[in-house]
Amino acid sequence: MSTRPDPAAASEHQAASDQPDPTGSEALSAFGVSMADVSGVIDETSRTILSLKEAFAALDQDARATLDQSRSILAVTQQTQAHSQSAATAMTDADTALGQTGQDIATLVKTVGAMQGQVGVLLDALNRVGDMSNTIERIASQTNLLALNATIEAARAGEAGRGFAIVAGEVKALASETANATLTIQGLLTEIRGEGDTLVNLGETAAKAGDEVSQSTGHLSTLVQGMSDAISGMSRSSVEAARDAGEIQQRTEHLTEQVQTLSSVVSTSSDQLDQSAAQISQTVDDADAMVVQAALDGAQTRDGVFIGMVQSARDEIMAAFENALATGDIQLEDLFDEVYTPIEGTNPQQVMTRFTALTDRLLPPIQERVASQHPDIVFCAAVDRNGYLPTHNQKFSQPQSRDPDWNAANCRNRRIFNDRVGLRAGQNTKTVLLQTYRRDMGAGRFVMMKDLSAPIYIAGRHWGGLRLAYRIASDS
């Protein structure tokens, strides 16, 4: 087994730290703390820059999308401009056509009015013809009567009146034909009057319809004129919109280029910062490893006191696990259970395994005793290879409340801590692993911490590790 400091030195750690340090491990520890502080700052900055990088990447995508949309808008506005100009031209042509139609309808209405007047004159003339026909009919009737009388008188005159009788007969025949002609004329006049009346009615209907069409055409012309004015305004607006869209596209293209440039700069800075952080983190790890090696080699240092504590407590825990196996309290496969069953209603999520009940019985006496041995110790708790911490110190094992933030700080048992420090502590197989880091206390406050972990083996298999976290002294 590797040499380790005596745990009894816990009560004498201050005196030991006042002694000369021939190995320079205290100075190396202080250097590691400073580097860890810088590493923590760089990590915070790196996370910030990473967020900025992601934001710029999203902004770059948005800018590209905006540029595409701007191009689409420009194309649409140009099409709208062309369509509105065509519509304005069409509306102007329609307005002109409606104006001409209105004039034609007005001419038609005047013509129909004139026709009505001519039909009236014709009806008057027909009435006069009817009157004359009536007069002729009366004359024919009187002539027929005179011819009849003349025939009677010629018959009385005998042979002497025979010639007169012939004349009277001819006059009677003429009167009959005249009467027949007047009857025909009367029939024709009746038909003509009927057609004339129909024509007058049709003329009145056509004139009324013409007036209505003329009014409708005038109203439609007004509407078309208004639409023409509106479309002309739209055409002017579309010209301005197309011009503005062109300017927006140019500015968007410029903005996109700037965003791409800034995104590239931020990405490069993020990569460089990540590399610097990795180098500094490795330097911190190397310094921590040398501090541990110096303590294991016998240097009397403050860290050596805590190293002795964690190794001694780790040995007790391994002995307790081995005894539990020997007495049948648990089976080996149950101790290595990796099925983490969520506890319903917990936030942050807590989980159970088949070995949690056993650790709740075995670990508190050991962990609580170690945690109380020095005022700078923050916690002492065992974790498995995946960073699962089944049984924490009592002050961090409070029942969960409805406040997740309070739970995160006070209910840390039955939780999986697979961050860099927690996972390395659980997976460490070296004699002792020292990790110096900045612990986020919330509200922008950070505390420099050291985390020691010693591997726990059960039946020759690596189970996890015992973590001992302590604050860094002000003189470190």
C-alpha positions as semicolon CSV with decimal commas, in nm:
position;residue;x (nm);y (nm);z (nm)
1;M;0,000;0,000;0,000
2;S;0,124;0,353;-0,080
3;T;0,261;0,564;0,202
4;R;0,008;0,818;0,329
5;P;0,007;1,089;0,597
6;D;-0,113;1,006;0,945
7;P;-0,478;1,113;0,997
8;A;-0,385;1,212;1,350
9;A;-0,204;1,507;1,198
10;A;-0,542;1,677;1,149
11;S;-0,511;1,851;1,484
12;E;-0,157;1,961;1,403
13;H;-0,203;2,069;1,044
14;Q;-0,142;2,437;1,118
15;A;0,182;2,366;1,299
16;A;0,296;2,141;1,020
17;S;0,220;2,405;0,761
18;D;0,435;2,653;0,951
19;Q;0,741;2,427;0,913
20;P;0,980;2,470;0,619
21;D;0,862;2,289;0,310
22;P;1,169;2,149;0,142
23;T;0,966;2,008;-0,148
24;G;0,792;2,340;-0,221
25;S;0,457;2,157;-0,227
26;E;0,277;2,441;-0,046
27;A;0,398;2,688;-0,309
28;L;0,299;2,437;-0,574
29;S;-0,042;2,405;-0,410
30;A;-0,082;2,781;-0,404
31;F;0,019;2,790;-0,770
32;G;-0,236;2,520;-0,848
33;V;-0,505;2,717;-0,663
34;S;-0,425;3,030;-0,860
35;M;-0,424;2,839;-1,184
36;A;-0,751;2,669;-1,090
37;D;-0,902;3,010;-1,020
38;V;-0,786;3,131;-1,360
39;S;-0,912;2,809;-1,516
40;G;-1,249;2,862;-1,351
41;V;-1,267;3,217;-1,484
42;I;-1,169;3,094;-1,829
43;D;-1,432;2,821;-1,807
44;E;-1,696;3,079;-1,720
45;T;-1,573;3,301;-2,001
46;S;-1,564;3,003;-2,235
47;R;-1,923;2,916;-2,150
48;T;-2,020;3,276;-2,209
49;I;-1,838;3,285;-2,542
50;L;-1,988;2,948;-2,631
51;S;-2,332;3,094;-2,565
52;L;-2,228;3,395;-2,773
53;K;-2,105;3,159;-3,043
54;E;-2,435;2,975;-3,044
55;A;-2,620;3,306;-3,045
56;F;-2,415;3,428;-3,342
57;A;-2,473;3,098;-3,520
58;A;-2,846;3,139;-3,465
59;L;-2,820;3,504;-3,569
60;D;-2,631;3,398;-3,881
61;Q;-2,910;3,155;-3,968
62;D;-3,169;3,424;-3,898
63;A;-2,974;3,673;-4,110
64;R;-2,955;3,425;-4,397
65;A;-3,324;3,350;-4,363
66;T;-3,398;3,724;-4,349
67;L;-3,188;3,778;-4,660
68;D;-3,381;3,507;-4,843
69;Q;-3,708;3,658;-4,726
70;S;-3,587;4,003;-4,829
71;R;-3,511;3,871;-5,174
72;S;-3,853;3,711;-5,192
73;I;-4,015;4,036;-5,076
74;L;-3,821;4,229;-5,339
75;A;-3,934;3,987;-5,608
76;V;-4,294;4,008;-5,486
77;T;-4,287;4,388;-5,472
78;Q;-4,142;4,401;-5,822
79;Q;-4,416;4,169;-5,946
80;T;-4,673;4,374;-5,757
81;Q;-4,536;4,688;-5,916
82;A;-4,566;4,536;-6,264
83;H;-4,915;4,401;-6,194
84;S;-5,035;4,728;-6,043
85;Q;-4,904;4,922;-6,342
86;S;-5,083;4,679;-6,576
87;A;-5,397;4,710;-6,365
88;A;-5,373;5,089;-6,370
89;T;-5,343;5,082;-6,750
90;A;-5,636;4,840;-6,777
91;M;-5,849;5,055;-6,546
92;T;-5,767;5,363;-6,753
93;D;-5,871;5,178;-7,069
94;A;-6,188;5,056;-6,894
95;D;-6,268;5,410;-6,780
96;T;-6,222;5,534;-7,137
97;A;-6,441;5,252;-7,272
98;L;-6,710;5,322;-7,013
99;G;-6,702;5,689;-7,105
100;Q;-6,750;5,603;-7,470
101;T;-7,025;5,357;-7,378
102;G;-7,198;5,628;-7,177
103;Q;-7,183;5,861;-7,473
104;D;-7,321;5,589;-7,703
105;I;-7,603;5,515;-7,458
106;A;-7,683;5,886;-7,429
107;T;-7,696;5,907;-7,811
108;L;-7,920;5,599;-7,816
109;V;-8,152;5,755;-7,559
110;K;-8,173;6,074;-7,766
111;T;-8,240;5,868;-8,080
112;V;-8,514;5,670;-7,905
113;G;-8,665;6,001;-7,790
114;A;-8,654;6,135;-8,143
115;M;-8,816;5,811;-8,269
116;Q;-9,090;5,853;-8,011
117;G;-9,152;6,201;-8,146
118;Q;-9,164;6,074;-8,506
119;V;-9,402;5,794;-8,404
120;G;-9,626;6,056;-8,246
121;V;-9,625;6,260;-8,568
122;L;-9,702;5,942;-8,762
123;L;-9,995;5,861;-8,532
124;D;-10,127;6,215;-8,577
125;A;-10,105;6,176;-8,955
126;L;-10,280;5,839;-8,931
127;N;-10,556;5,997;-8,724
128;R;-10,603;6,261;-8,995
129;V;-10,609;5,989;-9,259
130;G;-10,873;5,813;-9,052
131;D;-11,074;6,129;-9,037
132;M;-11,049;6,169;-9,415
133;S;-11,145;5,803;-9,459
134;N;-11,450;5,861;-9,248
135;T;-11,537;6,162;-9,462
136;I;-11,496;5,958;-9,781
137;E;-11,710;5,683;-9,629
138;R;-11,989;5,935;-9,559
139;I;-11,960;6,074;-9,913
140;A;-11,970;5,720;-10,057
141;S;-12,275;5,644;-9,849
142;Q;-12,450;5,960;-9,964
143;T;-12,344;5,890;-10,324
144;N;-12,482;5,541;-10,300
145;L;-12,806;5,684;-10,164
146;L;-12,822;5,939;-10,447
147;A;-12,748;5,663;-10,703
148;L;-13,028;5,458;-10,554
149;N;-13,267;5,751;-10,580
150;A;-13,146;5,821;-10,935
151;T;-13,212;5,459;-11,031
152;I;-13,563;5,478;-10,890
153;E;-13,629;5,800;-11,075
154;A;-13,482;5,657;-11,399
155;A;-13,713;5,359;-11,368
156;R;-14,010;5,592;-11,335
157;A;-13,896;5,782;-11,641
158;G;-13,907;5,471;-11,846
159;E;-13,729;5,464;-12,175
160;A;-13,621;5,822;-12,135
161;G;-13,442;5,753;-11,808
162;R;-13,256;5,441;-11,926
163;G;-12,931;5,630;-11,994
164;F;-12,953;5,805;-11,662
165;A;-13,011;5,466;-11,497
166;I;-12,688;5,337;-11,647
167;V;-12,500;5,634;-11,507
168;A;-12,668;5,590;-11,173
169;G;-12,564;5,224;-11,171
170;E;-12,203;5,314;-11,238
171;V;-12,213;5,577;-10,965
172;K;-12,361;5,320;-10,729
173;A;-12,085;5,072;-10,819
174;L;-11,822;5,341;-10,762
175;A;-11,977;5,429;-10,427
176;S;-11,970;5,061;-10,330
177;E;-11,605;5,028;-10,423
178;T;-11,527;5,348;-10,235
179;A;-11,706;5,211;-9,931
180;N;-11,507;4,887;-9,953
181;A;-11,182;5,083;-9,991
182;T;-11,259;5,292;-9,687
183;L;-11,333;4,979;-9,487
184;T;-10,994;4,835;-9,588
185;I;-10,828;5,165;-9,501
186;Q;-10,999;5,165;-9,161
187;G;-10,874;4,811;-9,095
188;L;-10,520;4,905;-9,195
189;L;-10,538;5,221;-8,986
190;T;-10,649;5,015;-8,684
191;E;-10,353;4,778;-8,729
192;I;-10,111;5,068;-8,782
193;R;-10,243;5,245;-8,473
194;G;-10,193;4,922;-8,270
195;E;-9,837;4,884;-8,397
196;G;-9,780;5,254;-8,338
197;D;-9,901;5,226;-7,979
198;T;-9,675;4,923;-7,926
199;L;-9,385;5,113;-8,078
200;V;-9,455;5,409;-7,851
201;N;-9,463;5,180;-7,545
202;L;-9,142;5,008;-7,653
203;G;-8,985;5,346;-7,712
204;E;-9,087;5,462;-7,364
205;T;-8,949;5,138;-7,212
206;A;-8,627;5,171;-7,413
207;A;-8,593;5,534;-7,312
208;K;-8,647;5,446;-6,944
209;A;-8,401;5,156;-6,967
210;G;-8,158;5,383;-7,148
211;D;-8,184;5,638;-6,867
212;E;-8,126;5,369;-6,608
213;V;-7,830;5,224;-6,801
214;S;-7,694;5,573;-6,844
215;Q;-7,718;5,633;-6,468
216;S;-7,563;5,293;-6,391
217;T;-7,289;5,355;-6,643
218;G;-7,220;5,691;-6,487
219;H;-7,204;5,535;-6,138
220;L;-6,985;5,254;-6,268
221;S;-6,764;5,507;-6,439
222;T;-6,727;5,690;-6,106
223;L;-6,635;5,364;-5,933
224;V;-6,390;5,271;-6,206
225;Q;-6,237;5,615;-6,181
226;G;-6,201;5,572;-5,806
227;M;-6,049;5,228;-5,856
228;S;-5,821;5,366;-6,120
229;D;-5,704;5,637;-5,881
230;A;-5,655;5,378;-5,604
231;I;-5,462;5,144;-5,831
232;S;-5,253;5,434;-5,953
233;G;-5,177;5,512;-5,588
234;M;-5,093;5,146;-5,532
235;S;-4,867;5,155;-5,832
236;R;-4,682;5,454;-5,693
237;S;-4,664;5,286;-5,352
238;S;-4,539;4,962;-5,507
239;V;-4,265;5,157;-5,682
240;E;-4,161;5,303;-5,347
241;A;-4,195;4,962;-5,180
242;A;-3,977;4,800;-5,444
243;R;-3,717;5,071;-5,393
244;D;-3,730;5,025;-5,014
245;A;-3,716;4,646;-5,052
246;G;-3,406;4,684;-5,268
247;E;-3,242;4,899;-5,000
248;I;-3,344;4,649;-4,729
249;Q;-3,193;4,366;-4,929
250;Q;-2,866;4,555;-4,966
251;R;-2,855;4,632;-4,594
252;T;-2,948;4,273;-4,509
253;E;-2,669;4,144;-4,729
254;H;-2,427;4,378;-4,554
255;L;-2,560;4,274;-4,212
256;T;-2,531;3,907;-4,305
257;E;-2,169;3,954;-4,407
258;Q;-2,094;4,132;-4,079
259;V;-2,270;3,862;-3,876
260;Q;-2,077;3,590;-4,058
261;T;-1,752;3,775;-3,990
262;L;-1,835;3,821;-3,621
263;S;-1,950;3,460;-3,595
264;S;-1,619;3,345;-3,742
265;V;-1,425;3,566;-3,501
266;V;-1,625;3,445;-3,201
267;S;-1,590;3,082;-3,313
268;T;-1,215;3,120;-3,349
269;S;-1,191;3,294;-3,011
270;S;-1,400;3,020;-2,853
271;D;-1,177;2,749;-2,996
272;Q;-0,863;2,930;-2,881
273;L;-1,011;2,986;-2,537
274;D;-1,107;2,619;-2,515
275;Q;-0,751;2,523;-2,600
276;S;-0,615;2,764;-2,339
277;A;-0,863;2,632;-2,082
278;A;-0,762;2,275;-2,160
279;Q;-0,393;2,362;-2,122
280;I;-0,451;2,545;-1,796
281;S;-0,673;2,264;-1,670
282;Q;-0,398;2,016;-1,750
283;T;-0,148;2,238;-1,569
284;V;-0,378;2,244;-1,264
285;D;-0,412;1,865;-1,280
286;D;-0,034;1,829;-1,302
287;A;0,017;2,065;-1,007
288;D;-0,246;1,877;-0,802
289;A;-0,080;1,546;-0,888
290;M;0,257;1,679;-0,771
291;V;0,101;1,808;-0,447
292;V;-0,045;1,463;-0,383
293;Q;0,283;1,291;-0,464
294;A;0,471;1,524;-0,232
295;A;0,227;1,443;0,051
296;L;0,255;1,071;-0,018
297;D;0,632;1,108;-0,013
298;G;0,611;1,245;0,341
299;A;0,596;1,623;0,296
300;Q;0,413;1,785;0,590
301;T;0,149;1,992;0,410
302;R;-0,206;2,097;0,471
303;D;-0,327;1,884;0,180
304;G;-0,143;1,586;0,324
305;V;-0,361;1,598;0,635
306;F;-0,678;1,568;0,427
307;I;-0,521;1,298;0,210
308;G;-0,466;1,091;0,524
309;M;-0,828;1,146;0,629
310;V;-0,978;1,036;0,297
311;Q;-0,757;0,726;0,270
312;S;-0,833;0,615;0,627
313;A;-1,209;0,666;0,580
314;R;-1,197;0,489;0,242
315;D;-1,037;0,184;0,410
316;E;-1,319;0,177;0,668
317;I;-1,581;0,188;0,397
318;M;-1,421;-0,094;0,199
319;A;-1,403;-0,303;0,516
320;A;-1,771;-0,233;0,588
321;F;-1,870;-0,337;0,234
322;E;-1,662;-0,655;0,253
323;N;-1,820;-0,741;0,587
324;A;-2,170;-0,687;0,443
325;L;-2,086;-0,930;0,164
326;A;-1,945;-1,182;0,410
327;T;-2,253;-1,171;0,634
328;G;-2,493;-1,190;0,338
329;D;-2,644;-0,844;0,394
330;I;-2,606;-0,782;0,020
331;Q;-2,498;-0,964;-0,292
332;L;-2,201;-0,850;-0,499
333;E;-2,415;-0,787;-0,809
334;D;-2,645;-0,567;-0,600
335;L;-2,351;-0,354;-0,486
336;F;-2,266;-0,291;-0,851
337;D;-2,626;-0,215;-0,954
338;E;-2,639;0,057;-1,222
339;V;-3,015;0,066;-1,268
340;Y;-3,099;0,409;-1,127
341;T;-3,471;0,410;-1,049
342;P;-3,617;0,765;-1,035
343;I;-3,794;0,872;-0,717
344;E;-4,130;1,011;-0,829
345;G;-4,197;1,378;-0,759
346;T;-3,835;1,480;-0,691
347;N;-3,681;1,794;-0,840
348;P;-3,387;1,780;-0,895
349;Q;-3,428;1,414;-0,979
350;Q;-3,328;1,165;-0,711
351;V;-3,279;0,794;-0,782
352;M;-3,249;0,465;-0,597
353;T;-3,042;0,150;-0,651
354;R;-3,036;-0,191;-0,487
355;F;-2,742;-0,081;-0,269
356;T;-2,881;0,255;-0,149
357;A;-3,043;0,109;0,161
358;L;-2,711;-0,051;0,258
359;T;-2,510;0,271;0,217
360;D;-2,772;0,453;0,426
361;R;-2,688;0,211;0,709
362;L;-2,309;0,184;0,672
363;L;-2,178;0,519;0,551
364;P;-2,323;0,793;0,780
365;P;-2,112;0,709;1,088
366;I;-1,789;0,716;0,886
367;Q;-1,873;1,014;0,665
368;E;-2,015;1,231;0,947
369;R;-1,710;1,170;1,167
370;V;-1,468;1,272;0,894
371;A;-1,678;1,577;0,794
372;S;-1,660;1,705;1,153
373;Q;-1,280;1,668;1,190
374;H;-1,191;2,000;1,030
375;P;-1,386;2,329;0,992
376;D;-1,281;2,365;0,627
377;I;-1,431;2,032;0,523
378;V;-1,746;2,088;0,319
379;F;-1,853;1,726;0,275
380;C;-1,735;1,367;0,280
381;A;-1,936;1,123;0,066
382;A;-1,888;0,811;-0,144
383;V;-1,991;0,794;-0,511
384;D;-2,003;0,505;-0,756
385;R;-1,826;0,494;-1,093
386;N;-2,103;0,700;-1,260
387;G;-2,099;0,979;-1,003
388;Y;-2,407;0,850;-0,819
389;L;-2,402;0,972;-0,458
390;P;-2,643;0,746;-0,264
391;T;-2,582;0,864;0,094
392;H;-2,469;1,222;0,164
393;N;-2,386;1,405;0,486
394;Q;-2,687;1,485;0,698
395;K;-2,680;1,859;0,623
396;F;-2,712;1,782;0,251
397;S;-2,978;1,511;0,295
398;Q;-3,284;1,719;0,380
399;P;-3,633;1,614;0,260
400;Q;-3,720;1,786;-0,064
401;S;-3,953;2,087;-0,064
402;R;-4,148;2,251;-0,344
403;D;-3,856;2,485;-0,420
404;P;-3,616;2,324;-0,674
405;D;-3,345;2,583;-0,601
406;W;-3,352;2,504;-0,228
407;N;-3,358;2,134;-0,308
408;A;-3,053;2,164;-0,531
409;A;-2,850;2,304;-0,240
410;N;-2,988;2,101;0,051
411;C;-3,109;1,770;-0,096
412;R;-2,798;1,637;-0,266
413;N;-2,828;1,272;-0,163
414;R;-2,949;1,008;-0,409
415;R;-2,831;1,230;-0,694
416;I;-2,602;1,163;-0,991
417;F;-2,319;1,419;-1,017
418;N;-2,163;1,346;-1,355
419;D;-1,991;1,683;-1,395
420;R;-1,614;1,680;-1,460
421;V;-1,515;1,681;-1,091
422;G;-1,780;1,432;-0,981
423;L;-1,724;1,188;-1,266
424;R;-1,344;1,195;-1,232
425;A;-1,378;1,133;-0,859
426;G;-1,596;0,826;-0,917
427;Q;-1,382;0,686;-1,198
428;N;-1,040;0,756;-1,040
429;T;-0,821;0,451;-0,984
430;K;-0,507;0,636;-0,872
431;T;-0,402;0,624;-0,507
432;V;-0,552;0,970;-0,451
433;L;-0,691;1,224;-0,697
434;L;-0,678;1,592;-0,606
435;Q;-0,894;1,837;-0,802
436;T;-0,875;2,211;-0,742
437;Y;-1,174;2,404;-0,881
438;R;-1,406;2,699;-0,840
439;R;-1,738;2,601;-0,688
440;D;-2,039;2,802;-0,802
441;M;-2,228;2,914;-0,491
442;G;-2,497;3,097;-0,691
443;A;-2,571;3,469;-0,725
444;G;-2,236;3,517;-0,902
445;R;-2,032;3,395;-0,603
446;F;-1,752;3,138;-0,635
447;V;-1,543;2,963;-0,370
448;M;-1,210;2,793;-0,436
449;M;-1,238;2,427;-0,339
450;K;-1,028;2,113;-0,337
451;D;-1,176;1,769;-0,392
452;L;-0,987;1,456;-0,285
453;S;-1,102;1,114;-0,395
454;A;-0,966;0,771;-0,306
455;P;-1,084;0,467;-0,506
456;I;-1,308;0,209;-0,341
457;Y;-1,264;-0,156;-0,440
458;I;-1,501;-0,438;-0,350
459;A;-1,393;-0,796;-0,406
460;G;-1,117;-0,667;-0,628
461;R;-1,356;-0,465;-0,850
462;H;-1,355;-0,086;-0,872
463;W;-1,684;0,037;-0,723
464;G;-1,627;0,413;-0,711
465;G;-1,453;0,654;-0,475
466;L;-1,474;0,846;-0,150
467;R;-1,484;1,222;-0,202
468;L;-1,355;1,471;0,054
469;A;-1,415;1,834;-0,038
470;Y;-1,262;2,117;0,161
471;R;-1,223;2,492;0,133
472;I;-0,886;2,640;0,051
473;A;-0,721;2,821;0,344
474;S;-0,667;3,193;0,305
475;D;-0,291;3,149;0,329
476;S;-0,275;2,878;0,059
